[in-house]
Amino acid sequence: MLTRRGILKIGAAISSSALKPTPRLLAQEQGRNALPPAIAGLKSMRDQVRPITTTERRGRIERARQLMADRKLDAIMLAGGSSVYYFTGIHWGNSERLFAVVLPARGEPFCVCPSFEEDRAREQINQGPLEGANVLTWHEDESPYQLLAAGLKSHGIVAGVLGVEEKTPYVFVEGVGQAAPALRLLSARSVTAGCRMIKSTQELELMSIANRATWNVYKAVYESLEPGMTQSDAAGLVSEAYNKVGFRGFATIEVGEYTAFPHGSIAPQVIHEGTVVMIDDGCTVDGYNSDITRTFVLGKPSDEMRRVFDIVHRAQSTALQAAKPGVACEAVDAAARKVIADASYGNDYKYFAHRLGHGIGLDGHEWPYLVRGNSLPLAANMTFSDEPGIYIRGQFGVRLEDDMHITEDGAQLFTPQSPSLEHPFA
C-alpha cells in the first residue's frame, strides 16, 4: 500500500527525471564509469542476520494468551499484515478476500483462507509455530465470515469477546459481526501492542543491523553527492547503496526551502553548494525497520543554519537523556520541545511541527508514540525514533532522527548522532 511518503517519492522522481543529469551520472548511464568509490566500497551485511525463530514466535503466542486472559478476550483475529507476521511468520497482505489467523485464548489456532490460496498458505503455516493448524477454506461464492464464526463455535466461542487487530479492514470486521451477532467485537490492540511494544534481544539485534545499514548507506551517498545532482540522481545512489549492503530500502531527498516540509515536496529540486539537504527513511531487515534522517550542507552553511542545527542537536540529546523506564512518553516529547522553545523557535508546534517520535519495529510507525497526551510509561526494550526538527517556511528545515531503545536505566541510540551540518558522519 502506498504511503504519503511513497507517493511523494514517486512524484519527486518523476518530476526530477526531467531535469538535466550531471556529467558524472550521464557517464555512468553510458557505462563509462563504475559506482562512486564510497558506494562501491560498501559490503553486504546479509550474513549478520539471524531470523526470528519458531520458538520465539511460540513464546509470543503464549504471551498473547496471557494478555487475552487479563483482558477477558476469548480470542483475537489477525488479518494480513505485520501482526500476522509477528506471531506466525506468515507474510500475507490484505485484499478484498479475507485471510485470517484466529488465536483463541484456549485451544489450537486456526486459519480462514480462500480455497485457491490454500497451498500457498500451508507452505508458510507449516514453517512456523502454526505447523499443522486447521485451515478452513472458502470458495468465491461462500462467506468467509460464516466460516470464521463456525471455527470459533467449534472452540466454544459463541457469545464471548473477539479482539480484532486494529488495522483490520472494516469490511472484514463488519462481515464477522454480521455472521456472529452474539459476539462482542473489540480492538485487540491491548494484546498486539502489548506484545510488540517490548522487543526481544533478537528483535533489537535485527533493528541494530537495519540502523547500521541505513547509516552506512547515507554516509556513502553523502560522500558521493555532487552539486547539480537532482533528487532522482540522489535516489539512484541510495538504491545502489542498499543493493550493496543487501537490504531493501529507500530514501526521500529534499533540498533548500523544501526541507521545511517535514515529509517533503514533489517539486523538482537540485542540490547546490551552501543549501540544506535532508535525507530520510530507512530499510528493513527480516521485517524490522530503521528510520533515520540526516540534514547537511555541501559546502559552507550560513550562521543561521548552524544555529538551528545546534538547537535541534541539543533537543535530540535532551530527549535521549530524558528517556528511561517509568517516564511518561509525553515527558520525552516535552523535554525536546522545551529546548526548541527556549531557543526562541516558538512554543507548541509553530516550528517543531510534529511529535518527537514514534514506536518502530515491524512497522515503520507503530505504538507507542512520544507525543503530548500519551501518559504511557516507558519500559525497557521499547524502541522509538528520536526526531526533533525546526522548519522555517520559505527558507529551510533541520531534522535529526536516530532510532533509540530504552534500556534498564536510560536509553541508547542505535547509530551515532550527527555532529554538524558540514560533517554529518564524522
C-alpha positions as CSV (number, residue, x, y, z in Angstrom):
1,M,0.0,0.0,0.0
2,L,1.4,3.4,-0.9
3,T,2.1,5.8,2.0
4,R,2.2,9.6,1.8
5,R,6.0,9.4,1.7
6,G,5.9,6.8,-1.0
7,I,3.6,9.0,-3.2
8,L,5.9,12.0,-2.6
9,K,8.9,9.8,-3.5
10,I,7.3,8.7,-6.8
11,G,6.2,12.1,-7.7
12,A,9.6,13.6,-6.9
13,A,11.4,11.0,-9.0
14,I,9.1,11.7,-12.0
15,S,9.4,15.4,-11.7
16,S,13.2,15.3,-11.2
17,S,13.8,13.0,-14.1
18,A,13.1,15.8,-16.5
19,L,16.0,17.8,-15.1
20,K,19.4,17.7,-16.7
21,P,21.6,15.0,-15.1
22,T,25.2,15.7,-14.1
23,P,28.1,14.8,-16.4
24,R,29.2,12.1,-14.0
25,L,25.7,10.4,-14.0
26,L,25.5,10.7,-17.8
27,A,28.8,8.9,-17.9
28,Q,27.5,6.2,-15.6
29,E,24.4,5.7,-17.6
30,Q,26.5,5.2,-20.7
31,G,28.6,2.6,-18.9
32,R,31.8,4.6,-18.8
33,N,32.1,4.9,-15.0
34,A,31.7,2.5,-12.2
35,L,29.9,3.2,-8.9
36,P,31.2,6.1,-6.8
37,P,34.1,4.7,-4.6
38,A,32.1,5.3,-1.4
39,I,29.2,3.2,-2.6
40,A,31.4,0.6,-4.4
41,G,33.2,0.1,-1.1
42,L,30.0,-1.0,0.8
43,K,29.9,-4.6,1.9
44,S,26.9,-6.9,2.2
45,M,25.5,-7.2,5.7
46,R,23.2,-10.2,5.0
47,D,25.5,-12.7,6.8
48,Q,24.8,-10.8,10.1
49,V,21.1,-11.6,10.0
50,R,19.7,-14.3,12.4
51,P,15.9,-14.6,11.6
52,I,13.3,-14.8,14.3
53,T,12.9,-18.4,15.4
54,T,9.8,-20.5,15.6
55,T,10.5,-20.9,19.3
56,E,10.4,-17.2,19.8
57,R,7.1,-16.9,17.9
58,R,5.6,-19.7,20.1
59,G,6.5,-17.6,23.1
60,R,4.8,-14.6,21.5
61,I,1.6,-16.6,21.2
62,E,1.7,-17.6,24.8
63,R,2.3,-14.0,25.8
64,A,-0.7,-13.0,23.8
65,R,-2.8,-15.6,25.6
66,Q,-1.8,-14.2,28.9
67,L,-2.9,-10.8,27.8
68,M,-6.1,-12.2,26.5
69,A,-6.9,-13.7,29.8
70,D,-6.0,-10.5,31.7
71,R,-8.4,-8.5,29.4
72,K,-11.1,-11.2,29.2
73,L,-10.8,-11.7,25.5
74,D,-11.8,-15.2,24.2
75,A,-9.8,-14.9,21.0
76,I,-8.1,-12.5,18.7
77,M,-8.4,-12.3,14.9
78,L,-5.4,-11.2,12.8
79,A,-5.9,-10.3,9.2
80,G,-3.0,-9.9,6.8
81,G,-0.2,-7.6,7.9
82,S,2.6,-7.1,10.4
83,S,0.9,-8.7,13.4
84,V,0.2,-11.9,11.5
85,Y,3.9,-12.0,10.6
86,Y,4.9,-11.2,14.2
87,F,3.0,-14.1,15.7
88,T,3.2,-16.7,12.9
89,G,5.9,-15.8,10.4
90,I,3.3,-15.7,7.6
91,H,3.7,-12.9,5.0
92,W,0.2,-12.0,3.9
93,G,-1.2,-8.7,2.6
94,N,-4.8,-7.7,2.9
95,S,-7.1,-7.7,-0.2
96,E,-10.9,-7.9,-0.6
97,R,-10.6,-11.6,0.3
98,L,-10.4,-12.5,3.9
99,F,-7.3,-14.4,5.1
100,A,-7.3,-14.5,8.9
101,V,-5.4,-16.2,11.7
102,V,-7.5,-16.8,14.9
103,L,-5.7,-17.2,18.2
104,P,-8.1,-18.5,20.9
105,A,-7.2,-17.9,24.5
106,R,-7.6,-21.7,24.9
107,G,-7.3,-24.3,22.2
108,E,-5.5,-24.5,18.9
109,P,-5.2,-21.6,16.5
110,F,-6.9,-21.9,13.1
111,C,-6.8,-20.1,9.8
112,V,-9.5,-18.9,7.4
113,C,-8.3,-18.9,3.8
114,P,-9.6,-18.6,0.2
115,S,-9.6,-22.1,-1.2
116,F,-7.4,-21.3,-4.2
117,E,-4.8,-19.9,-1.8
118,E,-4.6,-22.9,0.5
119,D,-1.4,-24.4,-0.9
120,R,0.4,-21.0,-0.6
121,A,-0.9,-20.5,2.9
122,R,0.1,-24.0,4.1
123,E,3.6,-23.5,2.8
124,Q,4.1,-20.7,5.2
125,I,1.9,-22.0,8.0
126,N,4.0,-25.2,8.2
127,Q,7.2,-23.3,8.5
128,G,6.2,-21.7,11.8
129,P,4.5,-22.1,15.1
130,L,1.1,-23.0,13.5
131,E,2.5,-26.1,11.8
132,G,-0.4,-28.5,11.2
133,A,-3.0,-25.9,12.1
134,N,-6.6,-26.3,10.8
135,V,-7.1,-24.3,7.7
136,L,-10.8,-23.5,6.9
137,T,-11.2,-22.7,3.2
138,W,-13.9,-20.9,1.4
139,H,-14.8,-20.7,-2.3
140,E,-15.6,-17.4,-4.0
141,D,-19.4,-17.8,-3.7
142,E,-19.2,-18.6,0.0
143,S,-18.9,-16.4,3.1
144,P,-15.5,-16.5,4.9
145,Y,-17.2,-14.8,7.9
146,Q,-19.6,-17.6,8.4
147,L,-16.7,-20.0,8.3
148,L,-14.8,-18.0,10.9
149,A,-17.8,-17.9,13.1
150,A,-18.1,-21.7,12.8
151,G,-14.4,-22.1,13.7
152,L,-15.0,-20.0,16.8
153,K,-18.1,-22.0,17.7
154,S,-16.0,-25.2,17.5
155,H,-13.8,-23.7,20.2
156,G,-16.9,-23.0,22.3
157,I,-16.8,-19.3,21.5
158,V,-20.3,-18.1,20.5
159,A,-21.3,-15.2,22.7
160,G,-17.8,-14.2,24.0
161,V,-15.4,-11.3,23.2
162,L,-13.4,-11.4,20.0
163,G,-10.4,-9.0,19.7
164,V,-9.8,-7.7,16.2
165,E,-6.4,-6.5,15.2
166,E,-6.8,-2.7,14.9
167,K,-5.6,-2.4,11.3
168,T,-8.1,-4.9,10.0
169,P,-10.2,-3.5,7.1
170,Y,-13.7,-2.5,8.2
171,V,-15.3,-4.8,5.7
172,F,-13.9,-7.8,7.5
173,V,-15.0,-6.5,10.9
174,E,-18.5,-5.9,9.6
175,G,-18.7,-9.3,8.0
176,V,-17.7,-11.1,11.2
177,G,-20.1,-9.0,13.2
178,Q,-23.0,-10.0,10.9
179,A,-22.0,-13.6,10.9
180,A,-21.7,-13.9,14.7
181,P,-24.0,-11.3,16.1
182,A,-23.8,-12.7,19.7
183,L,-20.0,-11.9,19.7
184,R,-18.7,-8.7,21.1
185,L,-16.0,-7.3,18.9
186,L,-13.3,-5.1,20.4
187,S,-9.9,-3.9,19.4
188,A,-7.1,-6.4,20.0
189,R,-4.6,-3.5,20.3
190,S,-4.0,-4.2,24.0
191,V,-2.8,-7.7,23.0
192,T,-0.9,-6.9,19.8
193,A,0.7,-3.7,21.1
194,G,1.1,-5.3,24.5
195,C,3.3,-8.0,22.9
196,R,5.0,-6.0,20.2
197,M,6.0,-2.8,22.1
198,I,8.6,-4.7,24.1
199,K,11.3,-6.0,21.9
200,S,13.3,-9.2,22.4
201,T,17.1,-9.4,22.2
202,Q,16.7,-10.9,18.7
203,E,14.4,-8.1,17.6
204,L,16.9,-5.5,18.9
205,E,19.7,-7.2,17.0
206,L,17.8,-7.1,13.8
207,M,16.9,-3.4,14.3
208,S,20.5,-2.7,15.1
209,I,21.6,-4.2,11.8
210,A,18.9,-2.2,9.9
211,N,20.0,1.0,11.5
212,R,23.7,0.4,10.9
213,A,22.9,-0.5,7.2
214,T,21.0,2.8,6.7
215,W,23.7,4.8,8.4
216,N,26.3,3.2,6.2
217,V,24.2,3.9,3.1
218,Y,23.6,7.5,4.0
219,K,27.3,8.1,4.7
220,A,28.3,6.6,1.3
221,V,25.6,8.6,-0.5
222,Y,26.7,11.8,1.2
223,E,30.3,11.2,0.2
224,S,29.1,10.6,-3.4
225,L,26.8,13.6,-3.8
226,E,27.8,16.5,-6.1
227,P,26.4,19.9,-6.7
228,G,24.0,19.8,-9.7
229,M,22.5,16.4,-8.8
230,T,18.7,16.1,-8.7
231,Q,16.6,14.2,-6.3
232,S,16.3,11.4,-8.8
233,D,20.1,11.2,-9.1
234,A,20.5,11.0,-5.3
235,A,17.7,8.4,-5.0
236,G,19.5,6.3,-7.6
237,L,22.6,6.4,-5.4
238,V,20.6,5.3,-2.4
239,S,19.2,2.4,-4.4
240,E,22.7,1.3,-5.5
241,A,24.0,1.6,-1.9
242,Y,21.2,-0.6,-0.5
243,N,21.9,-3.2,-3.2
244,K,25.4,-3.3,-1.9
245,V,24.5,-3.8,1.8
246,G,21.9,-6.4,0.8
247,F,18.6,-4.9,2.1
248,R,15.5,-3.3,0.7
249,G,15.4,0.4,1.5
250,F,14.8,3.8,0.1
251,A,15.1,7.5,1.0
252,T,13.4,10.8,0.2
253,I,15.8,13.6,-0.5
254,E,14.7,17.3,-0.1
255,V,16.7,20.4,-0.9
256,G,16.7,24.0,0.2
257,E,13.3,25.6,1.1
258,Y,11.7,22.2,0.6
259,T,13.5,20.8,3.7
260,A,10.9,23.0,5.6
261,F,8.3,20.5,4.5
262,P,8.7,17.7,7.1
263,H,7.7,15.0,4.6
264,G,9.0,16.7,1.5
265,S,7.6,18.0,-1.7
266,I,7.0,16.7,-5.3
267,A,8.7,19.8,-6.7
268,P,11.8,19.2,-8.8
269,Q,14.9,20.0,-6.8
270,V,18.6,20.4,-7.5
271,I,21.4,20.2,-5.0
272,H,23.7,23.3,-4.8
273,E,26.6,24.3,-2.6
274,G,25.5,26.1,0.6
275,T,21.9,24.7,0.5
276,V,20.4,22.4,3.1
277,V,19.9,18.8,2.1
278,M,17.7,16.4,4.0
279,I,17.7,12.6,3.6
280,D,15.1,10.5,5.4
281,D,13.6,6.9,5.7
282,G,15.4,3.5,6.1
283,C,15.4,-0.2,5.3
284,T,14.0,-3.5,6.6
285,V,15.9,-6.5,7.9
286,D,13.8,-9.6,8.3
287,G,10.8,-7.3,8.5
288,Y,12.3,-4.9,11.1
289,N,12.7,-1.3,10.2
290,S,15.1,1.6,10.6
291,D,14.2,5.3,10.2
292,I,17.0,7.8,10.1
293,T,17.1,11.4,9.0
294,R,20.3,13.4,8.2
295,T,20.4,17.1,7.4
296,F,23.6,18.6,5.9
297,V,25.1,21.1,3.6
298,L,27.6,20.6,0.7
299,G,29.9,23.5,1.2
300,K,29.6,26.2,3.8
301,P,26.3,26.7,5.8
302,S,25.1,30.1,6.9
303,D,25.3,31.1,10.6
304,E,21.5,30.7,10.9
305,M,21.7,27.2,9.5
306,R,24.4,26.3,12.1
307,R,22.4,27.8,14.9
308,V,19.3,25.9,14.0
309,F,21.2,22.6,13.7
310,D,22.8,23.1,17.1
311,I,19.4,23.7,18.7
312,V,17.9,20.6,17.1
313,H,21.0,18.6,18.1
314,R,20.5,19.7,21.8
315,A,16.9,18.8,21.6
316,Q,17.7,15.3,20.4
317,S,20.3,14.8,23.1
318,T,17.9,16.2,25.8
319,A,15.2,13.8,24.7
320,L,17.7,10.9,24.8
321,Q,18.7,11.9,28.4
322,A,15.1,12.2,29.5
323,A,14.0,8.7,28.2
324,K,14.1,6.0,30.8
325,P,11.8,3.3,32.2
326,G,8.9,4.8,34.2
327,V,9.0,8.2,32.4
328,A,5.8,9.1,30.5
329,C,6.0,9.1,26.7
330,E,4.8,12.7,26.7
331,A,7.5,13.9,29.0
332,V,10.2,12.9,26.5
333,D,8.4,15.0,23.8
334,A,8.1,17.9,26.2
335,A,11.8,17.8,27.1
336,A,12.9,18.2,23.4
337,R,10.1,20.8,22.7
338,K,11.3,23.0,25.6
339,V,14.8,23.2,24.2
340,I,13.4,24.5,20.9
341,A,11.0,26.9,22.6
342,D,13.7,28.3,24.9
343,A,15.9,29.0,21.9
344,S,13.1,31.3,20.5
345,Y,11.8,29.0,17.9
346,G,8.2,29.1,19.2
347,N,6.1,27.3,21.7
348,D,3.9,24.3,20.8
349,Y,4.0,23.3,17.1
350,K,5.0,26.5,15.4
351,Y,8.4,25.5,14.2
352,F,8.7,22.0,15.7
353,A,5.6,20.8,13.8
354,H,5.3,17.1,14.7
355,R,5.6,14.8,17.7
356,L,9.1,13.9,18.9
357,G,8.9,10.3,17.8
358,H,7.1,7.1,17.0
359,G,7.5,3.5,18.0
360,I,9.3,1.4,15.5
361,G,9.7,-2.3,14.8
362,L,7.9,-4.4,12.2
363,D,6.1,-1.3,11.2
364,G,8.0,1.9,10.5
365,H,5.5,3.7,12.7
366,E,3.9,1.7,15.5
367,W,2.9,2.1,19.1
368,P,3.7,3.8,21.4
369,Y,4.2,7.5,20.4
370,L,6.3,10.2,22.0
371,V,3.7,12.9,22.0
372,R,1.8,15.2,24.3
373,G,-1.2,13.4,25.8
374,N,0.4,10.0,25.9
375,S,1.0,9.2,29.6
376,L,2.1,5.6,29.0
377,P,5.3,5.0,31.0
378,L,8.3,3.9,29.1
379,A,9.6,0.3,29.7
380,A,12.9,-1.4,29.0
381,N,13.3,-2.6,25.4
382,M,10.7,-0.3,23.8
383,T,12.1,1.3,20.6
384,F,11.4,4.8,19.2
385,S,12.6,7.4,16.7
386,D,14.1,10.5,18.4
387,E,13.5,13.1,15.7
388,P,13.1,16.8,16.7
389,G,13.1,19.4,14.0
390,I,12.8,23.1,13.2
391,Y,11.1,24.0,10.0
392,I,11.3,27.7,8.7
393,R,8.9,28.1,5.8
394,G,10.4,29.6,2.7
395,Q,14.0,29.1,4.0
396,F,15.0,25.6,5.2
397,G,14.4,22.9,7.8
398,V,16.6,20.8,10.0
399,R,15.6,17.4,11.4
400,L,17.9,14.9,13.1
401,E,16.5,11.4,13.5
402,D,18.0,8.3,15.1
403,D,16.3,5.3,16.5
404,M,16.7,4.5,20.2
405,H,15.9,1.7,22.5
406,I,15.0,2.1,26.2
407,T,17.5,0.3,28.5
408,E,17.1,-0.8,32.1
409,D,18.2,2.6,33.3
410,G,18.1,5.0,30.3
411,A,18.1,5.0,26.5
412,Q,20.7,4.4,23.7
413,L,20.7,5.3,20.1
414,F,21.4,2.6,17.5
415,T,23.5,5.0,15.5
416,P,25.9,7.8,16.2
417,Q,24.4,11.3,16.3
418,S,25.2,13.7,13.5
419,P,27.8,16.2,14.9
420,S,27.4,19.1,12.3
421,L,26.0,20.2,9.0
422,E,29.4,20.1,7.4
423,H,30.4,16.7,8.8
424,P,27.2,14.7,9.4
425,F,29.1,11.4,9.7
426,A,32.3,12.4,11.4
